[in-house]
Amino acid sequence: MLEAEQILQERYQLKQKLGQHSGRQTWLAEDISIEAAETVILKFLASSEELQWQDLKLFEREADILKQLSHPGIPDYLDYFTIVDDNSYFALVEEYLPGNSLKQLIERKQRFTEKELQNIAIDVLEILCYLHTLNPLVIHRDIKPSNLILGEDKRVYLIDFGAVQDSAIAQGATFTVVGTYGYAPVEQFGGRTVPASDLYALGATLIHLATGTIPADLPQKHMRIQFQDKVSLSSSFIRWIEKLTEPDIEKRFSSASLALEALNGHLTINSLAQITQTQGSPIKLNKSDNYLEIEIPPRGFKFDDVFIMIFCIVWIILFISMIIPSSSILFWIFGLYFVNLYLFASYGKIFIQFNKTDFLVKWKLFNFSYERIGKTSTINNIGSGPSSFEINNQKIKKISIHAKTEEYNFGAFLTDVERKWLIKEITDWLDT
């Protein structure tokens, strides 16, 4: 039996049970293996005689999918393990996202303005743009208020990937019916799922948020949810939601990018600025329909860097004087990499340029520069991931551009806000 304060794998200390249902438990825990304990989410699936093969399959699928994903709106995969004793469990460890689910906010009788609903829709659509353009594509299949977290940063995060569908969709395979009644479209209960199925679920979720009523409890006419007389929304936004929730796939938006483009056409310039701009950042960004230019200035020296700087100085002195034998190749390689990384982060500039055919990532330190060029059409993912090194026992994150088999990394010392903002700006521009 799982209990509060219990330590698993000599690493994860359970703190609070967040939920329990049908052999599954979700716990808030701390990773005590690092100096500054980090809050994480642990999901457990009990191994018992009642455990269905399908339940295990979905649980393992969630772990496998999360391992492959890298997006600021999706929790990071951290670990997977099994507990074998009198009470055996499969365990999945995920990044903790502080905030409340939209279901919790609904239960607190919170009502959402049109602007808030639009912001929620934008955040979810940007995540879907990422999922639906992966190769193979990923369809969530269970978008609903309980699987959407409104973070403390006012951004929306998509969780619970246990129902996802991936590459088999392209091969016309059939699937076990998953999803939640009221949010899943009719084709999903027929065993068929397409990217537009996630759009229907998003539309049904927005209807729930706007009306405070579960979509399944609202009247229907010709299989269309009748919500128009229960909301105070602009006619254009209502029509947009209606198109999301068309029962006929052919009449629904065919992709998340088209739905996002249509929604953005109804937003004011001011609301867009609030969504896309970050305050107080020295990063320069210029864009038009044909190009996007980003300049990341040096972050300069910080007091926390004093020990790193001392290491760099000592290494340079040793390198010049050759006190350490040249045979110590690992010492020299590691030192060169670390010194280079620190100097570029603290005193170097980064330039990123996109046009419709090519993109450029250029690093410049004093009079030295290095650049990499790729084809814009080959970009298949813009995401955030951990670097290969740590500072103060914490992984340093970076922005990664994936173009076919190539990977272009930059921005290792950006703040979380800056990193997420730039990922959003680049993704938005590429989708236009």
Phi and psi in degrees as a GROMACS rama.xvg file:
@    title "Ramachandran Plot"
@    xaxis  label "Phi"
@    yaxis  label "Psi"
@TYPE xy
-80.6945  135.299  LEU-2
-136.922  152.765  GLU-3
-58.7998  141.264  ALA-4
77.3283  -3.64292  GLU-5
-67.1366  140.68  GLN-6
-108.866  127.144  ILE-7
-113.739  142.262  LEU-8
57.7011  21.6118  GLN-9
55.8574  28.3764  GLU-10
-144.034  -43.5745  ARG-11
-105.911  118.623  TYR-12
-102.625  116.632  GLN-13
-68.5405  137.433  LEU-14
-118.119  -48.9623  LYS-15
-151.741  131.62  GLN-16
-77.2665  127.277  LYS-17
-98.2672  -24.781  LEU-18
-172.284  159.439  GLY-19
-152.295  131.45  GLN-20
-163.82  124.479  HIS-21
48.7659  55.8188  SER-22
80.7317  0.242354  GLY-23
-108.196  144.088  ARG-24
-135.596  145.572  GLN-25
-123.163  129.397  THR-26
-126.329  146.016  TRP-27
-87.8043  131.184  LEU-28
-142.082  173.072  ALA-29
-123.754  136.247  GLU-30
-86.4192  101.561  ASP-31
-90.5829  6.4958  ILE-32
-77.8019  -14.3104  SER-33
-108.008  158.452  ILE-34
-57.9007  -49.247  GLU-35
-97.9534  99.4568  ALA-36
-50.3127  132.555  ALA-37
-108.088  131.969  GLU-38
-73.8942  132.804  THR-39
-136.272  169.049  VAL-40
-109.593  129.434  ILE-41
-112.972  125.903  LEU-42
-108.994  131.565  LYS-43
-119.476  142.11  PHE-44
-122.468  119.176  LEU-45
-73.9388  134.715  ALA-46
-91.6603  110.865  SER-47
-149.203  177.129  SER-48
-65.4631  -25.7556  GLU-49
-82.3446  -8.96119  GLU-50
-65.8212  122.576  LEU-51
-87.285  144.712  GLN-52
-57.8597  -37.1381  TRP-53
-63.4736  -37.4344  GLN-54
-63.0658  -44.2511  ASP-55
-65.1173  -40.1166  LEU-56
-60.3838  -45.5313  LYS-57
-66.4468  -37.7166  LEU-58
-65.6862  -46.4475  PHE-59
-66.9789  -33.7252  GLU-60
-63.3033  -40.5983  ARG-61
-58.9566  -44.5507  GLU-62
-62.2683  -45.2961  ALA-63
-63.375  -41.9315  ASP-64
-68.0868  -47.6741  ILE-65
-58.8645  -34.6804  LEU-66
-59.6486  -29.9458  LYS-67
-92.2969  -13.9194  GLN-68
-93.4453  148.33  LEU-69
-148.693  96.2525  SER-70
-151.303  140.284  HIS-71
-64.0986  -16.8303  PRO-72
-95.6731  8.96993  GLY-73
-128.284  133.819  ILE-74
-62.6323  142.641  PRO-75
-75.4242  138.629  ASP-76
-70.1697  134.504  TYR-77
-118.771  -39.5511  LEU-78
-167.274  161.803  ASP-79
-148.581  132.411  TYR-80
-155.612  169.948  PHE-81
-121.668  149.37  THR-82
-113.389  120.932  ILE-83
-117.167  104.688  VAL-84
-158.191  -150.924  ASP-85
-62.0862  -27.8075  ASP-86
-126.755  94.6963  ASN-87
-84.2825  142.841  SER-88
-140.546  149.808  TYR-89
-96.4908  137.47  PHE-90
-130.654  133.211  ALA-91
-118.181  130.354  LEU-92
-109.749  127.607  VAL-93
-126.972  161.347  GLU-94
-59.4118  139.609  GLU-95
-86.5578  129.591  TYR-96
-113.511  102.109  LEU-97
-65.0789  131.729  PRO-98
154.838  -163.768  GLY-99
-128.318  145.731  ASN-100
-70.5682  155.038  SER-101
-63.3416  -28.8208  LEU-102
-62.8545  -43.2902  LYS-103
-61.3519  -39.2785  GLN-104
-68.1958  -37.9684  LEU-105
-63.2558  -43.9126  ILE-106
-63.7535  -24.1818  GLU-107
-86.501  10.5341  ARG-108
66.2125  24.5434  LYS-109
-72.0053  136.62  GLN-110
-110.275  145.541  ARG-111
-110.908  133.987  PHE-112
-74.1473  166.896  THR-113
-61.0144  -40.8547  GLU-114
-61.3721  -42.2661  LYS-115
-64.9012  -40.7635  GLU-116
-63.7274  -40.5948  LEU-117
-63.9787  -41.6905  GLN-118
-63.7712  -40.6265  ASN-119
-61.8301  -46.1783  ILE-120
-59.9983  -42.4698  ALA-121
-61.1955  -47.2657  ILE-122
-60.4048  -44.8978  ASP-123
-67.959  -41.7244  VAL-124
-63.849  -36.6254  LEU-125
-64.4976  -37.4243  GLU-126
-65.5543  -43.4778  ILE-127
-66.115  -35.312  LEU-128
-57.4548  -41.3295  CYS-129
-66.9466  -50.7937  TYR-130
-62.4752  -42.6429  LEU-131
-78.613  -9.57488  HIS-132
-107.174  3.50717  THR-133
-68.5625  158.423  LEU-134
-124.92  102.3  ASN-135
-76.6695  154.959  PRO-136
-68.3923  157.667  LEU-137
-123.129  126.619  VAL-138
-111.314  125.541  ILE-139
-68.506  -48.5859  HIS-140
74.7754  1.69884  ARG-141
-148.459  46.7423  ASP-142
-75.1261  125.814  ILE-143
-164.441  167.97  LYS-144
-55.5984  -35.8481  PRO-145
-71.6505  -17.4553  SER-146
-101.751  11.939  ASN-147
-121.847  122.022  LEU-148
-104.548  124.964  ILE-149
-89.8456  105.956  LEU-150
-73.198  168.461  GLY-151
-63.5817  -21.1803  GLU-152
-86.2987  6.59625  ASP-153
70.7481  11.6319  LYS-154
-94.4679  155.628  ARG-155
-102.383  136.044  VAL-156
-121.164  141.863  TYR-157
-100.853  126.898  LEU-158
-123.715  179.234  ILE-159
60.8902  86.043  ASP-160
-102.786  26.2787  PHE-161
-73.665  -15.9734  GLY-162
-105.972  9.03011  ALA-163
-64.3635  157.166  VAL-164
-126.618  134.476  GLN-165
-123.483  -127.774  ASP-166
-56.0676  -26.3575  SER-167
-61.7596  -25.4459  ALA-168
-58.559  -35.7269  ILE-169
-70.101  -16.186  ALA-170
-102.275  7.28833  GLN-171
70.0222  27.577  GLY-172
-76.1205  165.59  ALA-173
-103.5  160.825  THR-174
-141.021  158.996  PHE-175
-65.7785  137.112  THR-176
-69.2304  123.603  VAL-177
-134.1  167.723  VAL-178
122.159  175.82  GLY-179
-118.708  126.909  THR-180
-57.4751  133.439  TYR-181
102.697  -27.6451  GLY-182
-112.355  -30.138  TYR-183
-82.0306  138.337  ALA-184
-73.6805  166.679  PRO-185
-62.5942  -35.4008  VAL-186
-64.8626  -26.7784  GLU-187
-68.3488  -33.3722  GLN-188
-79.3487  -8.66483  PHE-189
-93.9265  7.09284  GLY-190
85.9018  7.29355  GLY-191
-115.183  132.841  ARG-192
-136.033  135.585  THR-193
-130.049  166.567  VAL-194
-51.6533  -36.2904  PRO-195
-65.192  -16.3041  ALA-196
-64.8854  -38.1378  SER-197
-65.4976  -33.1097  ASP-198
-66.8983  -39.9583  LEU-199
-59.2852  -46.4412  TYR-200
-61.5173  -38.4583  ALA-201
-63.3317  -44.2882  LEU-202
-61.0628  -43.5373  GLY-203
-63.1981  -37.1607  ALA-204
-63.9622  -43.1955  THR-205
-63.5046  -37.7344  LEU-206
-62.6275  -43.3764  ILE-207
-60.1375  -44.661  HIS-208
-65.0852  -37.4959  LEU-209
-76.1048  -34.0118  ALA-210
-100.511  -23.3195  THR-211
77.8799  7.91577  GLY-212
-119.786  137.104  THR-213
-59.3544  132.879  ILE-214
-54.0036  -35.6554  PRO-215
-64.2784  -21.3083  ALA-216
-91.4921  -3.9621  ASP-217
-89.0799  151.207  LEU-218
-65.9634  156.424  PRO-219
-127.102  149.962  GLN-220
-136.819  119.138  LYS-221
53.7502  39.6587  HIS-222
69.6361  8.13098  MET-223
-97.0407  134.894  ARG-224
-69.0892  127.919  ILE-225
-98.0532  100.71  GLN-226
-127.324  -8.71189  PHE-227
-57.8765  -37.257  GLN-228
-83.3874  0.196785  ASP-229
-109.666  7.23432  LYS-230
-131.832  158.183  VAL-231
-114.097  75.2673  SER-232
-124.08  157.598  LEU-233
-64.2197  151.312  SER-234
-62.7225  -35.6012  SER-235
-66.8913  -38.9901  SER-236
-70.2353  -37.3696  PHE-237
-61.6579  -45.2903  ILE-238
-61.9337  -36.5962  ARG-239
-64.0485  -44.3687  TRP-240
-65.3546  -38.7713  ILE-241
-59.1221  -40.0379  GLU-242
-69.0577  -33.8265  LYS-243
-61.9876  -37.2992  LEU-244
-103.957  22.7838  THR-245
-61.8003  129.191  GLU-246
-66.4534  -28.9653  PRO-247
-84.5751  117.544  ASP-248
-55.4502  -37.5377  ILE-249
-65.2889  -23.7242  GLU-250
-95.8567  -9.36339  LYS-251
-82.3675  161.04  ARG-252
-55.6671  135.71  PHE-253
-81.826  -18.0901  SER-254
-150.594  159.071  SER-255
-65.0583  -35.5553  ALA-256
-65.2907  -39.0264  SER-257
-67.7853  -39.8903  LEU-258
-63.6869  -40.5201  ALA-259
-66.7051  -41.8747  LEU-260
-61.5605  -42.798  GLU-261
-65.6676  -39.2337  ALA-262
-67.1057  -44.6492  LEU-263
-59.116  -26.7065  ASN-264
-67.0352  -18.5799  GLY-265
-97.7462  -5.51849  HIS-266
-89.7848  150.661  LEU-267
-80.2329  160.68  THR-268
-60.2818  -38.5224  ILE-269
-64.924  -42.4939  ASN-270
-67.1297  -37.3114  SER-271
-62.8975  -40.474  LEU-272
-61.5283  -38.5906  ALA-273
-67.4965  -30.592  GLN-274
-77.1512  -38.3988  ILE-275
-101.036  -14.719  THR-276
-103.904  144.096  GLN-277
-111.559  140.06  THR-278
-85.629  140.982  GLN-279
75.2095  8.23647  GLY-280
-88.3313  137.529  SER-281
-79.3012  -3.17682  PRO-282
-64.7197  133.805  ILE-283
-102.681  134.813  LYS-284
-137.993  127.258  LEU-285
-127.65  138.592  ASN-286
-151.55  155.687  LYS-287
-144.903  -172.739  SER-288
-65.211  -24.8831  ASP-289
-104.993  -14.4215  ASN-290
-151.896  159.399  TYR-291
-139.157  126.546  LEU-292
-125.809  131.046  GLU-293
-129.059  133.227  ILE-294
-123.831  121.053  GLU-295
-105.566  110.189  ILE-296
-75.0647  165.505  PRO-297
-63.5299  143.861  PRO-298
-79.9383  -16.171  ARG-299
77.9278  177.805  GLY-300
-76.9427  136.492  PHE-301
-121.614  148.279  LYS-302
-57.698  -33.9576  PHE-303
-64.6643  -14.4716  ASP-304
-87.8664  1.74173  ASP-305
-58.2607  -42.3716  VAL-306
-70.8437  -36.4667  PHE-307
-64.2623  -42.7411  ILE-308
-63.3188  -41.8501  MET-309
-60.4368  -44.0694  ILE-310
-58.3878  -45.1398  PHE-311
-62.2488  -42.8916  CYS-312
-63.7769  -45.8101  ILE-313
-61.3163  -43.4061  VAL-314
-62.5472  -42.9671  TRP-315
-62.2311  -43.3779  ILE-316
-61.5219  -45.586  ILE-317
-62.5694  -39.7237  LEU-318
-63.493  -44.3152  PHE-319
-66.9951  -43.2711  ILE-320
-83.7934  -15.0857  SER-321
56.046  38.9909  MET-322
-66.0913  -40.281  ILE-323
-80.9267  129.684  ILE-324
-55.6544  143.506  PRO-325
-62.4512  -18.2845  SER-326
-68.2188  -18.8439  SER-327
-79.1047  66.1216  SER-328
-63.1379  -38.9618  ILE-329
-64.2761  -37.7034  LEU-330
-60.9997  -44.4901  PHE-331
-70.3811  -39.4072  TRP-332
-65.7883  -47.9354  ILE-333
-61.235  -45.8142  PHE-334
-62.3668  -43.9699  GLY-335
-61.1614  -43.7156  LEU-336
-62.1383  -46.2595  TYR-337
-68.8333  -43.4322  PHE-338
-62.3628  -45.54  VAL-339
-59.8071  -45.5867  ASN-340
-61.4361  -45.9188  LEU-341
-65.3871  -44.5043  TYR-342
-63.4613  -42.974  LEU-343
-66.1479  -41.3019  PHE-344
-65.7032  -38.5925  ALA-345
-88.6287  -33.5098  SER-346
-129.883  1.82633  TYR-347
-101.641  158.909  GLY-348
-108.683  150.327  LYS-349
-123.565  131.481  ILE-350
-118.642  129.375  PHE-351
-124.183  125.759  ILE-352
-129.871  135.183  GLN-353
-125.409  139.85  PHE-354
-133.385  -174.264  ASN-355
-69.5547  -16.6857  LYS-356
-111.313  -39.6444  THR-357
-131.65  162.004  ASP-358
-137.554  154.569  PHE-359
-133.163  133.645  LEU-360
-118.885  120.52  VAL-361
-127.975  129.563  LYS-362
-107.786  132.239  TRP-363
-131.859  125.398  LYS-364
-128.102  112.401  LEU-365
54.6755  -118.767  PHE-366
-98.2503  6.56105  ASN-367
-102.554  143.194  PHE-368
-145.636  153.969  SER-369
-144.445  136.678  TYR-370
-139.471  154.925  GLU-371
-131.738  138.996  ARG-372
-120.847  140.763  ILE-373
-141.281  172.071  GLY-374
-92.5282  128.367  LYS-375
-59.9609  -36.5253  THR-376
-66.1217  -18.0919  SER-377
-89.4316  -6.92929  THR-378
-68.5256  124.065  ILE-379
-118.598  -3.99024  ASN-380
-166.374  136.101  ASN-381
-119.849  118.147  ILE-382
-147.822  -177.06  GLY-383
-122.121  134.376  SER-384
-149.551  163.87  GLY-385
-73.2276  142.725  PRO-386
-75.345  175.442  SER-387
-86.0446  6.41266  SER-388
-134.01  165.101  PHE-389
-126.711  153.152  GLU-390
-131.818  126.326  ILE-391
55.9518  40.8649  ASN-392
64.8714  20.0145  ASN-393
-122.383  131.338  GLN-394
-64.304  132.174  LYS-395
-87.3146  127.118  ILE-396
-91.0915  159.147  LYS-397
-141.361  167.375  LYS-398
-96.9532  133.467  ILE-399
-122.092  128.388  SER-400
-103.249  118.186  ILE-401
-101.357  120.317  HIS-402
-129.24  103.606  ALA-403
54.2786  -117.585  LYS-404
-94.2417  -3.39431  THR-405
-93.4789  152.287  GLU-406
-132.87  130.765  GLU-407
-118.306  114.979  TYR-408
-113.446  140.397  ASN-409
-161.382  171.636  PHE-410
73.7225  36.7502  GLY-411
-64.2263  -26.0869  ALA-412
-111.078  20.2555  PHE-413
-71.8205  156.061  LEU-414
-73.3907  163.424  THR-415
-58.6657  -41.0755  ASP-416
-63.4564  -46.7651  VAL-417
-62.2505  -42.7443  GLU-418
-63.4579  -47.414  ARG-419
-65.4436  -39.0732  LYS-420
-61.6292  -46.7935  TRP-421
-65.8724  -40.7496  LEU-422
-58.8286  -42.6126  ILE-423
-64.5127  -44.4929  LYS-424
-62.2309  -45.4571  GLU-425
-65.3797  -45.2806  ILE-426
-62.0177  -44.381  THR-427
-60.4458  -44.4849  ASP-428
-65.0172  -41.8214  TRP-429
-65.0275  -29.0596  LEU-430
-79.3597  -14.1078  ASP-431
